[in-house]
Amino acid sequence: MSIHAPEGPVLAVRLDSVGDMLVTGPAIRALASRGRGVVLLAGPQGAAAGAMLPGVDEVIQWRCPWIVADPPPVDTTSIDDLVAPLRARSISEAVVFTSFHQSALPTALVLQQAGIRTVTAISEDYPGSLLTTRVAPPGDVPEPERALATAEAAGFTLPPGDDGRLLIRADLLGGAVALGAAPFVVLHPGATAPSRTWPAHRWEEAVDVLVRRGVRTVVTGGPGETDLCARLARRGAIDLSGATSLVQLARVLRDATAVVVGNTGPAHLAAAVGTPVVSLFSPVVPAARWAPYGVPSVVLGDQDAPCRGSRARECPVPGHPCLTGVTAGDVVDALERLAPEALHEVAGPQTEGGIA
């Protein structure tokens, strides 16, 4: 068990993407429960999500050469640029959160250089003096529980009444979504890794079925996903792609009856606002760890496909069979189970929407 010094905030470290950050939220609330304050060290992709988490007082952004997908070279300048602000904050303790394929030890070395002597992390490798508390890997548990196990090993637990679900700050959800009162379903077709995407023609088929049934269908996506979303809009969906910040997207997902999405950040954002998820899940990573957490969900996709566990960003199997075999009918059946009210209440013609 770590020895807790009373001075200075706790440093939480999560250096990868939006979804990774969101599933770490319950553990960060555990760190915050002692009232010492939490400084979050985040990568450029996850920083905005980190700022949305309850318990985070400050976010420091750093592009980590051994974590991000497009790694910069390792040089003393980039390390010094991180060490200096950490030293300035009088941080005495850090908890490093990683996924199963990441090593916490290079990060722990930098933290030691910043004068942070109490460091907790999961590590399969011998850490020497880099870690004060070395946590054994917990196996195939959901990622939020992996992170909580790390926090608990450092002596931090969730406060009474906190059920450990994903959350974002309630004050960020006050804005209205100008989509009217009728139920709607969100389709989010994009993902940062092509291996995790449902084929475009399947998305088109799903929109055709939903619109034909009178279901208000909204498509969302980032600036790089507008072409596909525009194709879906031409088939009758309401297109919000490229038009929302992460906070605004959270409001859209909060008001949706259900979300259809691949294994990507918005799946975890939907879980954080309590919306049921139809998860189009490519098994390149385990669904046992990465399926939507704490909300009603249906996982679709062949979890025993040959790509299983490969962590591939590009599909290594011709024809992308793990997801191509999922049909629009499968998605509609899943929505019937999760959100029958959206499919049986005819909402009238689609109308343009926006964000207030």
C-alpha positions in Angstrom: 0.0 0.0 0.0 1.2 3.5 -0.9 2.1 6.0 1.8 0.0 9.2 1.2 1.7 12.5 1.8 -0.9 15.2 2.7 0.6 17.9 0.5 -0.1 18.5 -3.2 -2.6 17.1 -5.7 -2.6 13.6 -7.0 -1.6 13.1 -10.6 -3.7 10.8 -12.8 -2.0 9.7 -16.0 -4.0 8.6 -19.1 -2.2 9.3 -22.3 -4.3 7.9 -25.1 -7.7 8.5 -26.7 -11.3 9.7 -25.9 -12.7 6.3 -25.1 -9.7 5.3 -23.0 -10.1 8.5 -21.0 -13.8 8.0 -20.4 -13.4 4.5 -19.1 -10.9 5.8 -16.6 -13.4 8.3 -15.2 -14.6 6.1 -12.2 -11.0 5.6 -11.1 -10.3 9.4 -11.3 -13.3 10.0 -9.1 -11.8 7.6 -6.6 -8.6 9.7 -6.6 -10.6 12.8 -6.1 -12.5 11.4 -3.1 -9.7 12.3 -0.7 -10.1 16.0 -1.5 -6.5 16.7 -2.4 -7.3 17.7 -6.0 -6.5 15.8 -9.2 -4.2 17.0 -12.0 -4.7 14.9 -15.1 -1.9 14.2 -17.6 -3.5 13.5 -20.9 -2.6 13.0 -24.5 -3.8 15.3 -27.3 -6.7 13.0 -28.3 -8.0 12.4 -24.8 -7.5 15.8 -23.2 -10.9 17.2 -24.1 -12.6 14.1 -22.7 -10.5 14.4 -19.6 -11.7 17.9 -19.0 -15.2 16.6 -18.9 -14.6 14.1 -16.1 -15.9 14.8 -12.6 -13.0 15.1 -10.1 -10.5 16.6 -12.6 -9.2 20.0 -11.4 -6.6 20.6 -14.2 -5.5 19.0 -17.4 -1.9 19.0 -18.6 -1.6 17.8 -22.2 1.5 15.9 -23.5 2.0 13.9 -26.7 3.7 10.7 -25.3 6.1 9.0 -27.7 5.4 5.5 -26.4 1.6 5.8 -26.3 0.1 7.8 -29.1 -0.5 6.2 -32.5 1.6 8.7 -34.4 4.5 8.9 -32.0 6.9 11.9 -32.1 10.6 11.2 -31.6 11.8 10.9 -28.0 14.1 13.9 -27.2 15.2 15.6 -24.0 13.3 18.8 -24.9 9.9 17.1 -24.9 10.7 15.4 -21.6 11.9 18.6 -20.0 8.8 20.4 -21.2 6.8 17.9 -19.1 9.0 17.6 -16.1 9.1 21.4 -15.4 5.3 21.9 -15.1 5.0 18.7 -13.0 7.6 19.9 -10.6 5.9 23.3 -10.3 2.7 21.8 -9.0 4.2 20.1 -6.0 2.8 16.7 -7.0 4.0 13.9 -4.6 1.9 11.0 -5.9 0.8 9.6 -9.3 -1.4 6.8 -10.6 -0.6 5.7 -14.1 -3.5 4.2 -16.0 -2.8 2.0 -19.0 -4.5 -0.5 -21.3 -3.3 -4.1 -21.4 -1.0 -3.6 -24.3 0.8 -0.5 -22.9 3.7 -0.2 -20.5 3.6 2.3 -17.6 7.3 2.1 -16.9 8.6 4.7 -19.4 6.0 7.1 -18.0 7.0 6.2 -14.4 10.6 7.1 -15.3 9.6 10.6 -16.4 7.5 11.0 -13.3 10.5 10.1 -11.1 12.6 12.7 -12.9 9.8 15.2 -12.0 10.3 14.4 -8.3 7.1 12.3 -8.0 8.3 9.5 -5.8 5.0 7.6 -5.1 3.9 6.0 -8.4 1.3 3.2 -8.8 0.6 1.3 -12.0 -0.1 -2.1 -13.5 3.1 -3.8 -14.7 3.9 -7.3 -15.9 7.6 -6.3 -16.1 9.9 -5.9 -13.1 9.8 -2.1 -12.3 12.7 -1.7 -10.0 12.4 1.5 -8.2 10.2 3.1 -10.9 7.0 2.0 -9.1 6.1 2.3 -5.4 3.1 0.0 -5.9 3.2 -2.6 -8.7 -0.3 -3.9 -9.5 -0.8 -7.4 -11.0 -2.7 -7.3 -14.3 -6.4 -8.2 -13.5 -7.1 -10.2 -16.7 -10.1 -9.8 -18.9 -12.1 -7.4 -16.8 -13.9 -4.3 -18.2 -11.5 -1.4 -18.6 -13.2 0.8 -16.0 -12.7 -2.0 -13.4 -9.0 -2.4 -14.4 -8.5 1.3 -13.8 -10.4 1.1 -10.5 -8.2 -1.8 -9.4 -5.2 0.4 -10.0 -6.6 3.3 -8.0 -7.6 0.9 -5.2 -4.0 -0.5 -5.0 -2.8 3.0 -4.4 -5.3 3.4 -1.6 -8.1 5.3 -3.3 -11.7 4.1 -3.4 -15.0 5.4 -4.7 -17.0 7.4 -2.2 -20.2 6.0 -0.7 -23.0 6.2 -3.2 -20.8 6.2 -6.3 -21.8 3.0 -8.3 -18.7 3.2 -10.6 -20.5 4.0 -13.8 -19.0 6.2 -16.5 -20.0 9.9 -16.0 -19.2 13.3 -17.4 -19.7 16.5 -15.5 -23.4 17.3 -15.1 -22.9 21.0 -15.6 -21.8 20.3 -19.2 -25.1 18.7 -20.1 -27.3 21.7 -19.6 -27.5 22.9 -23.2 -30.4 21.9 -25.4 -30.2 19.9 -28.6 -32.5 21.5 -31.2 -33.9 18.2 -32.6 -37.4 18.5 -31.1 -39.1 16.3 -28.6 -39.8 13.2 -30.8 -37.5 10.1 -30.2 -34.5 9.7 -32.4 -31.7 7.2 -32.8 -28.1 8.2 -33.4 -25.9 6.4 -35.9 -22.1 7.1 -35.6 -20.5 5.4 -38.5 -16.9 6.5 -38.1 -13.9 5.2 -36.1 -10.3 6.1 -35.9 -9.3 2.5 -36.9 -10.8 1.2 -40.2 -10.7 -2.3 -38.7 -13.5 -1.2 -36.3 -15.9 0.2 -38.9 -19.1 -1.3 -40.3 -19.0 -1.2 -44.1 -20.5 1.9 -45.6 -23.2 -0.1 -47.6 -24.4 -1.6 -44.3 -24.8 1.9 -42.8 -26.8 2.9 -45.9 -29.0 -0.1 -45.5 -29.6 0.6 -41.9 -30.6 4.2 -42.6 -33.0 3.0 -45.4 -34.7 0.6 -43.0 -35.0 3.1 -40.1 -36.2 6.0 -42.3 -38.7 3.7 -44.0 -40.1 2.8 -40.6 -40.5 6.5 -39.7 -37.6 6.5 -37.1 -35.9 9.8 -36.7 -32.3 9.0 -37.6 -29.4 11.3 -36.7 -25.8 10.7 -38.0 -22.8 12.1 -36.1 -19.1 12.2 -36.9 -16.0 14.2 -36.7 -14.6 16.5 -39.5 -13.0 13.6 -41.3 -16.2 11.6 -41.4 -18.5 14.1 -43.2 -18.5 12.4 -46.6 -20.0 9.1 -45.3 -22.4 11.0 -43.1 -23.5 13.1 -46.1 -24.2 9.9 -48.0 -26.4 8.8 -45.2 -28.1 12.2 -45.1 -29.1 11.8 -48.7 -31.0 8.7 -47.7 -33.0 10.6 -45.1 -30.9 11.0 -42.0 -30.3 14.2 -40.2 -26.6 15.0 -40.5 -24.7 16.6 -37.6 -21.2 15.4 -38.6 -18.5 18.0 -38.2 -20.9 20.3 -36.4 -20.5 19.3 -32.7 -17.8 19.7 -30.1 -17.3 16.7 -27.8 -19.5 18.3 -25.2 -22.2 19.0 -27.8 -22.0 15.4 -29.0 -22.5 14.3 -25.4 -25.7 16.3 -25.4 -26.9 14.7 -28.6 -26.2 11.2 -27.3 -27.8 12.0 -24.0 -31.1 12.9 -25.7 -31.0 9.9 -28.1 -33.1 6.8 -27.4 -30.2 4.6 -28.5 -26.9 4.9 -30.3 -25.5 2.6 -33.0 -21.7 2.8 -33.0 -18.5 0.9 -33.4 -15.9 0.3 -30.8 -14.8 3.9 -30.6 -14.9 6.9 -28.3 -18.6 7.8 -28.8 -19.6 4.4 -27.6 -18.1 5.2 -24.2 -19.5 8.7 -24.4 -23.0 7.3 -24.9 -22.4 5.1 -21.8 -21.2 8.1 -19.8 -24.6 9.9 -20.5 -26.6 6.8 -19.8 -27.8 6.0 -23.3 -28.3 2.4 -24.6 -25.7 1.2 -27.2 -25.9 -1.1 -30.1 -22.2 -1.9 -30.4 -20.8 -3.0 -33.7 -17.7 -4.6 -32.2 -14.7 -5.8 -34.2 -12.9 -8.3 -32.0 -9.4 -6.9 -32.7 -9.6 -6.0 -29.0 -11.6 -8.0 -26.4 -15.3 -7.1 -26.0 -15.0 -8.4 -22.4 -12.8 -5.3 -21.7 -14.1 -2.7 -24.1 -17.8 -3.2 -24.6 -20.0 -0.3 -23.5 -20.0 -0.3 -19.7 -22.9 0.2 -17.3 -25.7 0.8 -19.8 -28.0 -1.6 -21.6 -26.2 -2.8 -24.8 -26.1 -5.3 -27.5 -22.8 -6.4 -29.0 -22.9 -7.4 -32.6 -20.1 -8.9 -34.7 -18.3 -12.2 -34.8 -16.2 -12.2 -31.7 -14.4 -15.4 -32.8 -13.3 -14.0 -36.2 -9.7 -14.6 -37.4 -8.8 -11.0 -36.5 -9.5 -11.7 -32.8 -7.0 -10.1 -30.5 -4.8 -8.7 -33.3 -5.2 -5.0 -32.3 -5.0 -4.4 -36.1 -5.9 -0.9 -37.3 -6.5 -2.1 -40.8 -8.6 -5.3 -41.2 -6.2 -8.2 -41.7 -8.8 -10.5 -43.1 -10.2 -10.1 -46.7 -13.8 -9.0 -46.7 -13.8 -7.8 -43.1 -16.0 -10.7 -42.1 -16.4 -9.9 -38.4 -18.6 -7.0 -39.2 -19.7 -7.4 -42.8 -21.8 -10.3 -41.7 -23.9 -8.0 -39.4 -27.0 -6.9 -41.4 -29.3 -3.9 -41.1 -31.9 -6.3 -39.8 -29.6 -7.4 -37.0 -29.2 -3.7 -35.9 -32.9 -3.1 -36.1 -33.5 -6.2 -34.0 -31.0 -4.9 -31.4 -32.8 -1.6 -31.4 -36.1 -3.3 -30.8 -34.6 -4.9 -27.7 -33.0 -1.6 -26.4 -35.3 1.1 -27.6 -38.7 -0.1 -28.8 -40.3 3.3 -28.3 -38.1 4.8 -31.0 -39.1 2.2 -33.5 -42.8 2.1 -32.8 -43.6 5.7 -32.4 -43.7 7.2 -35.9 -42.1 10.6 -35.6 -43.2 12.1 -38.9 -40.8 13.5 -41.6 -37.2 14.1 -40.8 -36.3 17.7 -40.0 -33.0 19.5 -39.8 -31.5 19.8 -36.4 -28.8 21.6 -34.6 -27.1 22.3 -31.3 -28.0 25.1 -29.0 
